Amino acid sequence: MRKQKKISAFGHVQIARDRNRPKVTDLIGGLFDDFLELSGDRTGREDRSVIGGIGLLDGIPVTVVGHRKGRTLEENVACNFGMPGPEGFRKSLRLMKQAEKFGRPVITLIDTPGAYPGMEAEENGISAAIAENMAQMSDLKVPVIALITGEGSSGGALALGVADQIWMLEYAVFSILSPEGFASILWKDAARSSEASELMRMTAADLYEDGLIDRVIAEPEGGIQNDFAGGCAVLKKALAKTVRELAAVPAEQLLEERYQKFRRIRREL
């Protein structure tokens, strides 16, 4: 991994939140061919904050699941600003279990400020939906790669983040909650979010150094949006190579190595 650019942790947060940063639909179009979106959780309703379906990664059939954000206010309202309710997590799990049934590797694209914290979500069991996703992902008998592309915050990110390999784009962030939330809890002052960002060690470089992620994907100066085609080419090649390597590992070994990976993370924390 090359040396990280000289930029503050809160600078990474700002780039991760940039309205021009590629969204999940951009990345799906840039990385996968013949993508077919699949909708609904077959229990309640369609949650547009999660997109999922089947596509080809360099000719390999894969299942893709990701958080959906918009660029305009109208788009963000339509997808609840990328904050899934329980239906979104149930949809993602349905697609991942379908992938397991047909032997397709799973790739998750994480970009969310967190799960939706509203009363309706609580009433409909969002905590249980997140926990079920994490439990079931830990036991999926197919390769799983999680890629954090923008914000990766709280349980909304963790629900799609139990994987054999956890990758981050260089300017993405991954944390237990937003720096504003951290500052509000610790100091009762959300304005200290820049200071909180440094304490939280939420950048890709910090997390790689701490052994919590497996790979950092370099971005051009200012973010992948400044060379989207080039960034996608690098990312596609890396993903295809790793998917092929993981697909060659027997399922029992894959599960054991995934289990040990998260046991190791727990000990390091």
SVG drawing of the C-alpha trace seen along z (x, -y; Angstrom):
<svg xmlns="http://www.w3.org/2000/svg" viewBox="-45 -24 49 52">
<polyline fill="none" stroke="black" stroke-width="0.4" points="0.0,0.0 1.4,-3.4 1.8,-6.2 -1.4,-8.1 -1.6,-11.7 -1.2,-14.5 -4.8,-15.1 -6.7,-15.3 -9.1,-12.6 -12.0,-15.0 -10.8,-15.8 -11.4,-12.1 -14.9,-12.4 -15.6,-15.4 -14.4,-13.6 -16.3,-10.4 -19.5,-12.6 -18.8,-14.6 -22.0,-14.7 -19.8,-14.0 -18.3,-10.9 -19.4,-7.8 -22.6,-6.2 -23.4,-2.6 -25.2,-2.7 -22.1,-4.4 -19.9,-1.7 -22.2,1.1 -22.1,-0.3 -18.4,-0.7 -17.5,2.7 -20.1,5.2 -21.6,6.2 -25.3,7.2 -26.4,6.2 -29.9,7.4 -31.5,5.7 -33.6,7.8 -36.1,6.1 -38.1,6.7 -37.6,8.7 -40.5,11.0 -41.8,10.1 -42.8,6.4 -41.8,4.0 -39.1,2.7 -36.4,0.6 -34.7,-1.7 -31.8,-2.5 -30.4,1.0 -29.8,2.1 -28.9,5.7 -28.8,8.1 -26.7,10.3 -23.9,9.2 -20.8,10.4 -17.4,9.4 -14.9,10.1 -17.2,12.9 -17.7,14.3 -21.4,14.3 -21.6,12.5 -24.2,11.1 -23.8,7.5 -25.5,5.7 -24.9,2.1 -26.2,-1.0 -27.9,-3.5 -27.5,-7.3 -28.5,-10.1 -26.9,-13.4 -29.9,-15.6 -32.3,-16.2 -35.1,-14.4 -32.9,-11.4 -31.8,-11.2 -35.3,-11.4 -36.3,-8.6 -33.6,-6.3 -33.7,-7.6 -30.2,-9.1 -28.7,-5.6 -30.1,-4.6 -31.7,-1.2 -34.7,0.0 -35.1,3.6 -36.6,4.4 -33.4,3.3 -31.3,5.7 -33.8,8.5 -33.6,7.9 -29.8,8.0 -29.8,11.2 -32.3,12.8 -30.0,12.1 -26.9,13.3 -28.6,16.6 -29.7,16.9 -26.0,16.4 -25.0,19.2 -27.6,21.5 -26.3,21.0 -22.6,20.8 -22.1,17.1 -19.5,15.0 -20.9,11.9 -19.6,8.4 -21.0,5.7 -20.6,1.9 -20.8,0.0 -21.7,-3.7 -24.1,-4.7 -24.3,-7.1 -26.0,-4.2 -29.2,-2.3 -32.4,-4.3 -33.0,-5.2 -36.7,-6.0 -39.5,-4.6 -41.0,-2.5 -37.7,-0.8 -37.4,0.0 -41.0,1.4 -40.2,3.6 -37.1,5.1 -34.1,3.3 -31.7,4.5 -32.7,8.1 -32.4,7.6 -28.8,6.3 -27.8,9.1 -29.3,11.7 -27.4,10.3 -24.1,10.5 -24.8,14.0 -25.8,15.3 -22.9,13.6 -20.4,15.2 -21.7,18.6 -22.1,18.0 -20.4,20.8 -19.4,18.6 -16.6,15.9 -17.6,12.5 -15.8,9.2 -16.9,6.0 -15.8,2.7 -16.3,-0.5 -16.6,-3.2 -17.7,-6.3 -19.1,-6.4 -19.2,-3.2 -20.9,-4.0 -22.5,-2.1 -24.7,1.0 -25.8,0.0 -22.3,0.7 -21.6,3.7 -24.7,5.5 -23.0,5.8 -19.4,6.0 -18.9,9.5 -16.6,10.7 -13.5,12.8 -11.9,9.6 -12.7,6.0 -11.4,3.4 -11.6,-0.4 -11.2,-3.1 -8.4,-5.4 -10.7,-8.3 -13.5,-6.2 -14.1,-6.2 -15.3,-3.3 -16.4,-3.9 -18.9,-3.0 -20.8,-6.3 -20.4,-9.6 -17.8,-12.1 -20.6,-14.5 -22.4,-11.8 -19.1,-10.9 -18.5,-14.5 -22.0,-15.0 -21.8,-12.0 -18.3,-12.7 -18.3,-16.5 -21.9,-17.4 -20.7,-19.5 -21.1,-18.3 -19.0,-21.2 -15.9,-19.3 -16.4,-16.7 -13.0,-17.4 -11.3,-16.6 -13.4,-13.5 -12.4,-12.3 -8.7,-12.2 -9.5,-10.3 -11.7,-7.7 -9.0,-6.4 -11.6,-6.0 -9.5,-6.5 -8.4,-3.6 -4.8,-4.0 -5.5,-3.9 -7.7,-0.9 -5.2,1.0 -2.5,0.2 -4.7,1.5 -5.4,4.7 -9.1,4.1 -9.2,4.1 -7.4,6.1 -6.7,3.7 -6.7,0.0 -7.5,-0.8 -5.5,-4.0 -7.5,-6.9 -6.3,-9.8 -5.9,-13.2 -9.2,-14.4 -11.0,-11.1 -12.0,-8.4 -14.4,-10.8 -11.5,-12.6 -10.6,-9.5 -13.6,-7.3 -12.8,-5.1 -9.2,-4.5 -10.3,-3.8 -12.9,-1.3 -10.3,0.5 -7.9,1.0 -10.7,2.0 -12.3,4.4 -9.0,6.2 -8.3,6.5 -11.8,7.8 -11.8,10.4 -8.4,11.7 -9.4,12.0 -12.8,13.6 -11.1,16.2 -8.6,16.9 -11.3,17.2 -13.5,19.3 -10.7,21.9 -10.7,22.3 -12.9,25.2 -16.0,23.9 -15.0,25.4 -11.6,23.7 -13.2,20.4 -15.6,20.5 -12.8,21.3 -10.6,18.5 -13.4,16.0 -14.2,17.1 -10.5,16.7 -10.3,13.4 -13.0,11.9 -11.7,13.6 -8.4,12.0 -10.0,8.6 -11.8,9.0 -8.5,9.8 -6.8,6.8 -9.6,4.5"/>
</svg>
